[in-house]
Amino acid sequence: MGDVLAGFHAVWEFGTDSVLIRFERGIRRPKLFQALGERRIPYEALSAVELSEGRRGTIVLHAVPRPGADPLMEAAAGQLKEDADPYRLVLPAEHGAPAARYADELRRLLGPGAGEPADRHLVAPPEGPLHFKAYDGKASFDGSAVTFRWFWTGASSAKWKCGDQSFGIGKLSGVEWRSPELVTGHLRLLERTALDEAPGEADQDPAAVVFGLGYGPVHESLPFAAAVLAAVRTAQSGPEPTACEPVRRAGDAGRNPADIADRIRHLGELHGAGLLTDGEFSAKKAELLAEL
């Protein structure tokens, strides 16, 4: 198509096989758009194109992605607010004629599988961020493993008993993201060996971090979840891990002594409150001291 359509929050550049969405930066722009920067959407990743009347003298061009085509939208699972949907281009009402022309052209370019879910991701995942702070810990992703490092001020005693966690991509089956705008907001890693087990509460699950109070905002936690999900989907298939195979702890060699001291102090508080037995306290203390 080789043309450009500019809206309030983004510019769509139409190519021969895809549309490049460049998100505008600014104080009034959704933070998710600023975090995404730009995204290239192949036409084969779209299922439909809609043009509708918007609010306050605007029109909306909406390119609807196929289910499973975009890791970002798959992770979001319909939880994004309308004004944070990266597939919606809001334009002034006077641009209705060119918008209608582009909508017709996009419909013509839809792939033969537009009416079916995609069998693989057709849109590249966001490039970042690869770490963010949740309420009870810090989540990091290096491309091959996801690490949860608990905060002593927010993590439950159940998570402290398990210790920091690291999950290899090959051991995961997916990601569950619940918006931080919900009371139960969290990011949970779904393990291949636990497919038949009902997950517990996120604040007690060492495979999950919880949001809230400004922690895990959409523009940080959702791109993170999408990047992990994309890595899980594209990981090479291998033998199923055995159910008894333990999750690897994320011990960092030469960890800061002050951090170790804080953790031992918190363990002492849990022990004093009766939440840890003498044996559990001694074992966890020895583990932490071994990391020095």
C-alpha positions as a Markdown table, in Angstrom:
| # | Residue | x | y | z |
|---|---|---|---|---|
| 1 | Met | 0.0 | 0.0 | 0.0 |
| 2 | Gly | 2.9 | 2.3 | 0.7 |
| 3 | Asp | 1.1 | 5.0 | 2.6 |
| 4 | Val | 0.7 | 6.6 | 6.1 |
| 5 | Leu | -2.3 | 7.2 | 8.3 |
| 6 | Ala | -1.7 | 9.4 | 11.4 |
| 7 | Gly | -3.9 | 9.2 | 14.5 |
| 8 | Phe | -3.9 | 10.8 | 17.9 |
| 9 | His | -1.6 | 8.3 | 19.6 |
| 10 | Ala | 0.0 | 6.4 | 16.7 |
| 11 | Val | 1.0 | 6.5 | 13.0 |
| 12 | Trp | 0.3 | 3.5 | 10.8 |
| 13 | Glu | 2.7 | 2.9 | 7.9 |
| 14 | Phe | 1.3 | 0.5 | 5.4 |
| 15 | Gly | 3.7 | -1.8 | 3.5 |
| 16 | Thr | 3.2 | -4.6 | 1.0 |
| 17 | Asp | 2.8 | -7.4 | 3.6 |
| 18 | Ser | 2.5 | -5.6 | 7.0 |
| 19 | Val | 1.6 | -2.4 | 8.8 |
| 20 | Leu | 4.2 | -0.7 | 11.0 |
| 21 | Ile | 2.6 | 0.9 | 14.0 |
| 22 | Arg | 4.7 | 3.8 | 15.5 |
| 23 | Phe | 3.4 | 4.9 | 18.9 |
| 24 | Glu | 3.7 | 8.6 | 19.7 |
| 25 | Arg | 5.4 | 9.6 | 22.9 |
| 26 | Gly | 4.0 | 12.2 | 25.3 |
| 27 | Ile | 2.5 | 12.8 | 28.7 |
| 28 | Arg | -1.0 | 12.2 | 27.6 |
| 29 | Arg | -0.1 | 8.9 | 25.7 |
| 30 | Pro | -0.9 | 5.6 | 27.3 |
| 31 | Lys | 2.3 | 4.3 | 29.0 |
| 32 | Leu | 1.9 | 0.9 | 27.3 |
| 33 | Phe | 2.2 | 2.6 | 23.9 |
| 34 | Gln | 5.3 | 4.4 | 25.0 |
| 35 | Ala | 6.8 | 1.1 | 26.3 |
| 36 | Leu | 6.0 | -0.6 | 23.0 |
| 37 | Gly | 7.6 | 2.1 | 20.8 |
| 38 | Glu | 6.7 | 0.5 | 17.5 |
| 39 | Arg | 5.4 | -2.9 | 16.3 |
| 40 | Arg | 5.2 | -4.5 | 12.8 |
| 41 | Ile | 2.0 | -6.4 | 12.3 |
| 42 | Pro | 1.9 | -8.8 | 9.3 |
| 43 | Tyr | -1.5 | -8.8 | 7.5 |
| 44 | Glu | -1.7 | -12.5 | 7.9 |
| 45 | Ala | -1.9 | -11.9 | 11.7 |
| 46 | Leu | -5.2 | -10.1 | 11.3 |
| 47 | Ser | -8.7 | -11.6 | 11.4 |
| 48 | Ala | -10.8 | -8.5 | 10.6 |
| 49 | Val | -10.8 | -4.8 | 10.2 |
| 50 | Glu | -13.5 | -2.5 | 11.7 |
| 51 | Leu | -14.3 | 1.2 | 11.3 |
| 52 | Ser | -16.6 | 2.8 | 13.8 |
| 53 | Glu | -17.6 | 6.1 | 15.3 |
| 54 | Gly | -15.5 | 7.1 | 18.4 |
| 55 | Arg | -16.0 | 9.5 | 21.2 |
| 56 | Arg | -16.0 | 13.3 | 20.9 |
| 57 | Gly | -15.9 | 13.7 | 17.1 |
| 58 | Thr | -13.5 | 10.8 | 16.3 |
| 59 | Ile | -13.5 | 7.6 | 14.3 |
| 60 | Val | -11.7 | 4.4 | 15.2 |
| 61 | Leu | -9.9 | 2.1 | 12.8 |
| 62 | His | -9.5 | -1.3 | 14.5 |
| 63 | Ala | -7.4 | -4.1 | 13.1 |
| 64 | Val | -8.5 | -7.2 | 15.0 |
| 65 | Pro | -5.6 | -9.7 | 15.5 |
| 66 | Arg | -6.2 | -13.5 | 15.0 |
| 67 | Pro | -6.3 | -15.4 | 18.3 |
| 68 | Gly | -2.8 | -16.7 | 19.1 |
| 69 | Ala | -1.1 | -14.5 | 16.5 |
| 70 | Asp | 0.3 | -11.8 | 18.9 |
| 71 | Pro | 1.9 | -12.9 | 22.2 |
| 72 | Leu | 1.1 | -9.4 | 23.7 |
| 73 | Met | -2.6 | -9.8 | 23.1 |
| 74 | Glu | -2.6 | -13.5 | 24.0 |
| 75 | Ala | -1.0 | -12.6 | 27.4 |
| 76 | Ala | -3.5 | -9.7 | 27.9 |
| 77 | Ala | -6.4 | -12.1 | 27.3 |
| 78 | Gly | -8.9 | -9.3 | 26.8 |
| 79 | Gln | -8.0 | -7.4 | 29.9 |
| 80 | Leu | -6.7 | -4.2 | 28.2 |
| 81 | Lys | -8.9 | -1.1 | 28.4 |
| 82 | Glu | -10.2 | 0.1 | 25.1 |
| 83 | Asp | -7.9 | 3.2 | 25.0 |
| 84 | Ala | -4.8 | 1.0 | 25.7 |
| 85 | Asp | -5.5 | -1.4 | 22.8 |
| 86 | Pro | -2.5 | -1.1 | 20.4 |
| 87 | Tyr | -4.6 | -2.3 | 17.5 |
| 88 | Arg | -7.0 | 0.8 | 17.6 |
| 89 | Leu | -6.1 | 3.9 | 15.7 |
| 90 | Val | -8.2 | 6.9 | 16.8 |
| 91 | Leu | -8.6 | 9.7 | 14.2 |
| 92 | Pro | -10.5 | 13.0 | 13.8 |
| 93 | Ala | -13.9 | 12.4 | 12.2 |
| 94 | Glu | -13.0 | 14.5 | 9.2 |
| 95 | His | -10.5 | 11.7 | 8.2 |
| 96 | Gly | -13.4 | 9.3 | 7.7 |
| 97 | Ala | -13.0 | 9.0 | 3.9 |
| 98 | Pro | -9.3 | 8.0 | 3.9 |
| 99 | Ala | -9.8 | 5.7 | 6.9 |
| 100 | Ala | -12.6 | 3.9 | 5.1 |
| 101 | Arg | -10.4 | 3.5 | 2.1 |
| 102 | Tyr | -7.6 | 2.0 | 4.2 |
| 103 | Ala | -10.1 | -0.3 | 6.0 |
| 104 | Asp | -11.3 | -1.7 | 2.6 |
| 105 | Glu | -7.7 | -2.2 | 1.4 |
| 106 | Leu | -6.7 | -4.0 | 4.7 |
| 107 | Arg | -9.7 | -6.3 | 4.3 |
| 108 | Arg | -8.6 | -7.1 | 0.8 |
| 109 | Leu | -5.1 | -8.0 | 2.2 |
| 110 | Leu | -6.2 | -10.4 | 4.9 |
| 111 | Gly | -4.7 | -13.8 | 4.6 |
| 112 | Pro | -6.6 | -17.0 | 3.8 |
| 113 | Gly | -6.5 | -18.0 | 7.5 |
| 114 | Ala | -8.0 | -14.8 | 8.8 |
| 115 | Gly | -11.1 | -16.7 | 10.1 |
| 116 | Glu | -9.0 | -19.2 | 12.1 |
| 117 | Pro | -6.8 | -19.0 | 15.2 |
| 118 | Ala | -3.1 | -18.8 | 14.3 |
| 119 | Asp | -1.0 | -22.0 | 15.0 |
| 120 | Arg | 2.0 | -19.9 | 15.9 |
| 121 | His | 2.9 | -16.3 | 16.8 |
| 122 | Leu | 3.1 | -14.1 | 13.8 |
| 123 | Val | 3.9 | -10.9 | 15.6 |
| 124 | Ala | 7.3 | -10.4 | 17.3 |
| 125 | Pro | 7.1 | -10.0 | 21.1 |
| 126 | Pro | 7.9 | -6.6 | 22.7 |
| 127 | Glu | 11.6 | -6.1 | 23.2 |
| 128 | Gly | 11.3 | -5.1 | 26.9 |
| 129 | Pro | 11.3 | -4.6 | 29.7 |
| 130 | Leu | 13.0 | -7.8 | 30.8 |
| 131 | His | 12.5 | -7.1 | 34.5 |
| 132 | Phe | 10.0 | -5.3 | 36.7 |
| 133 | Lys | 9.2 | -5.0 | 40.4 |
| 134 | Ala | 6.1 | -6.7 | 41.7 |
| 135 | Tyr | 4.8 | -6.2 | 45.3 |
| 136 | Asp | 6.5 | -9.2 | 46.7 |
| 137 | Gly | 9.5 | -9.6 | 44.5 |
| 138 | Lys | 11.5 | -8.7 | 41.4 |
| 139 | Ala | 10.9 | -10.6 | 38.2 |
| 140 | Ser | 13.7 | -11.0 | 35.6 |
| 141 | Phe | 13.9 | -12.7 | 32.3 |
| 142 | Asp | 17.2 | -13.4 | 30.4 |
| 143 | Gly | 15.7 | -15.1 | 27.4 |
| 144 | Ser | 16.2 | -18.6 | 28.8 |
| 145 | Ala | 14.9 | -18.5 | 32.4 |
| 146 | Val | 12.6 | -16.4 | 34.5 |
| 147 | Thr | 13.8 | -15.5 | 38.0 |
| 148 | Phe | 11.8 | -14.4 | 41.0 |
| 149 | Arg | 13.7 | -12.8 | 43.8 |
| 150 | Trp | 11.6 | -12.2 | 46.9 |
| 151 | Phe | 11.4 | -8.9 | 48.8 |
| 152 | Trp | 11.5 | -9.4 | 52.5 |
| 153 | Thr | 9.0 | -6.6 | 53.0 |
| 154 | Gly | 6.3 | -8.1 | 50.8 |
| 155 | Ala | 6.8 | -11.8 | 50.2 |
| 156 | Ser | 4.7 | -14.3 | 52.2 |
| 157 | Ser | 6.4 | -16.8 | 54.5 |
| 158 | Ala | 5.5 | -19.6 | 52.1 |
| 159 | Lys | 7.6 | -17.9 | 49.4 |
| 160 | Trp | 10.4 | -17.3 | 51.8 |
| 161 | Lys | 10.5 | -20.9 | 52.8 |
| 162 | Cys | 10.9 | -21.9 | 49.1 |
| 163 | Gly | 13.6 | -19.3 | 48.5 |
| 164 | Asp | 14.2 | -17.3 | 45.3 |
| 165 | Gln | 13.1 | -19.2 | 42.2 |
| 166 | Ser | 14.3 | -19.7 | 38.6 |
| 167 | Phe | 12.2 | -21.4 | 35.9 |
| 168 | Gly | 13.8 | -22.6 | 32.7 |
| 169 | Ile | 11.7 | -21.8 | 29.6 |
| 170 | Gly | 11.6 | -25.5 | 28.7 |
| 171 | Lys | 9.8 | -26.3 | 31.9 |
| 172 | Leu | 7.0 | -23.9 | 31.3 |
| 173 | Ser | 3.7 | -24.3 | 29.4 |
| 174 | Gly | 2.5 | -20.7 | 29.5 |
| 175 | Val | 2.0 | -17.5 | 31.4 |
| 176 | Glu | -1.1 | -16.2 | 33.3 |
| 177 | Trp | -1.2 | -12.4 | 33.5 |
| 178 | Arg | -3.9 | -10.7 | 35.6 |
| 179 | Ser | -4.0 | -7.0 | 35.2 |
| 180 | Pro | -2.7 | -4.9 | 38.1 |
| 181 | Glu | -5.9 | -2.9 | 37.8 |
| 182 | Leu | -7.7 | -5.9 | 39.3 |
| 183 | Val | -7.7 | -6.8 | 43.0 |
| 184 | Thr | -6.1 | -10.2 | 42.2 |
| 185 | Gly | -3.5 | -8.9 | 39.8 |
| 186 | His | -0.5 | -11.2 | 39.3 |
| 187 | Leu | 1.9 | -12.9 | 36.9 |
| 188 | Arg | 2.0 | -16.6 | 37.2 |
| 189 | Leu | 4.2 | -19.0 | 35.4 |
| 190 | Leu | 2.5 | -22.2 | 34.3 |
| 191 | Glu | 4.7 | -25.3 | 34.7 |
| 192 | Arg | 4.5 | -28.3 | 32.4 |
| 193 | Thr | 4.7 | -30.7 | 35.4 |
| 194 | Ala | 1.8 | -29.0 | 37.2 |
| 195 | Leu | -0.8 | -29.0 | 34.4 |
| 196 | Asp | -3.3 | -31.1 | 36.4 |
| 197 | Glu | -2.9 | -29.2 | 39.6 |
| 198 | Ala | -5.2 | -26.4 | 40.6 |
| 199 | Pro | -3.1 | -23.3 | 41.3 |
| 200 | Gly | -3.2 | -21.8 | 44.8 |
| 201 | Glu | -3.4 | -18.1 | 45.8 |
| 202 | Ala | -0.8 | -16.1 | 43.9 |
| 203 | Asp | 0.6 | -14.6 | 47.2 |
| 204 | Gln | 1.4 | -18.2 | 48.3 |
| 205 | Asp | 2.6 | -19.6 | 45.0 |
| 206 | Pro | 6.4 | -19.5 | 44.4 |
| 207 | Ala | 5.6 | -19.6 | 40.7 |
| 208 | Ala | 3.8 | -16.2 | 40.8 |
| 209 | Val | 4.4 | -12.6 | 41.8 |
| 210 | Val | 1.6 | -10.3 | 42.9 |
| 211 | Phe | 0.8 | -6.7 | 41.8 |
| 212 | Gly | -0.8 | -3.8 | 43.6 |
| 213 | Leu | 0.1 | -0.5 | 45.2 |
| 214 | Gly | 1.8 | 0.7 | 42.0 |
| 215 | Tyr | 3.8 | -2.5 | 41.5 |
| 216 | Gly | 3.7 | -4.5 | 38.3 |
| 217 | Pro | 2.0 | -1.7 | 36.1 |
| 218 | Val | 0.6 | -2.8 | 32.8 |
| 219 | His | 3.3 | -1.1 | 30.7 |
| 220 | Glu | 6.0 | -3.1 | 32.6 |
| 221 | Ser | 4.4 | -6.5 | 33.5 |
| 222 | Leu | 2.4 | -7.1 | 30.3 |
| 223 | Pro | 5.3 | -6.8 | 27.8 |
| 224 | Phe | 7.4 | -8.9 | 30.2 |
| 225 | Ala | 4.6 | -11.6 | 30.2 |
| 226 | Ala | 4.4 | -11.4 | 26.4 |
| 227 | Ala | 8.2 | -11.9 | 26.0 |
| 228 | Val | 8.1 | -14.9 | 28.3 |
| 229 | Leu | 5.1 | -16.4 | 26.5 |
| 230 | Ala | 6.8 | -16.0 | 23.1 |
| 231 | Ala | 9.9 | -17.7 | 24.3 |
| 232 | Val | 7.8 | -20.6 | 25.7 |
| 233 | Arg | 6.0 | -21.0 | 22.4 |
| 234 | Thr | 9.1 | -21.1 | 20.3 |
| 235 | Ala | 11.3 | -23.2 | 22.7 |
| 236 | Gln | 12.5 | -26.3 | 21.2 |
| 237 | Ser | 10.4 | -29.3 | 22.2 |
| 238 | Gly | 12.2 | -31.7 | 24.5 |
| 239 | Pro | 11.4 | -34.5 | 26.9 |
| 240 | Glu | 8.8 | -33.7 | 29.5 |
| 241 | Pro | 10.5 | -32.9 | 32.9 |
| 242 | Thr | 9.7 | -35.3 | 35.6 |
| 243 | Ala | 7.3 | -34.3 | 38.3 |
| 244 | Cys | 9.9 | -34.8 | 41.0 |
| 245 | Glu | 12.5 | -32.5 | 39.3 |
| 246 | Pro | 12.9 | -29.5 | 41.7 |
| 247 | Val | 12.8 | -25.9 | 40.5 |
| 248 | Arg | 16.3 | -24.5 | 40.4 |
| 249 | Arg | 17.0 | -21.8 | 43.0 |
| 250 | Ala | 18.3 | -18.5 | 41.8 |
| 251 | Gly | 21.4 | -18.2 | 43.9 |
| 252 | Asp | 23.8 | -15.5 | 42.9 |
| 253 | Ala | 27.4 | -16.1 | 43.7 |
| 254 | Gly | 28.9 | -13.5 | 45.9 |
| 255 | Arg | 25.5 | -11.9 | 46.9 |
| 256 | Asn | 25.6 | -8.7 | 48.9 |
| 257 | Pro | 26.3 | -9.5 | 52.6 |
| 258 | Ala | 23.8 | -6.8 | 53.6 |
| 259 | Asp | 21.1 | -8.5 | 51.6 |
| 260 | Ile | 21.9 | -11.8 | 53.2 |
| 261 | Ala | 21.8 | -10.2 | 56.7 |
| 262 | Asp | 18.3 | -8.7 | 55.9 |
| 263 | Arg | 17.1 | -12.1 | 54.8 |
| 264 | Ile | 18.4 | -13.9 | 57.9 |
| 265 | Arg | 16.8 | -11.2 | 60.0 |
| 266 | His | 13.5 | -11.7 | 58.3 |
| 267 | Leu | 13.8 | -15.5 | 58.8 |
| 268 | Gly | 14.4 | -14.9 | 62.5 |
| 269 | Glu | 11.1 | -12.9 | 62.6 |
| 270 | Leu | 9.3 | -15.7 | 61.0 |
| 271 | His | 10.9 | -18.2 | 63.4 |
| 272 | Gly | 10.0 | -16.0 | 66.4 |
| 273 | Ala | 6.4 | -15.8 | 65.2 |
| 274 | Gly | 6.2 | -19.6 | 65.0 |
| 275 | Leu | 6.0 | -19.7 | 61.2 |
| 276 | Leu | 9.2 | -21.6 | 60.8 |
| 277 | Thr | 10.4 | -24.6 | 62.8 |
| 278 | Asp | 13.8 | -24.7 | 64.4 |
| 279 | Gly | 15.0 | -27.1 | 61.6 |
| 280 | Glu | 13.6 | -24.9 | 58.8 |
| 281 | Phe | 15.1 | -21.8 | 60.3 |
| 282 | Ser | 18.6 | -23.5 | 60.6 |
| 283 | Ala | 18.4 | -25.0 | 57.1 |
| 284 | Lys | 17.4 | -21.7 | 55.4 |
| 285 | Lys | 20.0 | -19.8 | 57.4 |
| 286 | Ala | 22.7 | -22.2 | 56.3 |
| 287 | Glu | 21.6 | -21.8 | 52.7 |
| 288 | Leu | 21.9 | -18.0 | 52.9 |
| 289 | Leu | 25.3 | -18.1 | 54.6 |
| 290 | Ala | 26.5 | -20.4 | 51.9 |
| 291 | Glu | 25.8 | -17.8 | 49.3 |
| 292 | Leu | 28.3 | -15.3 | 50.8 |
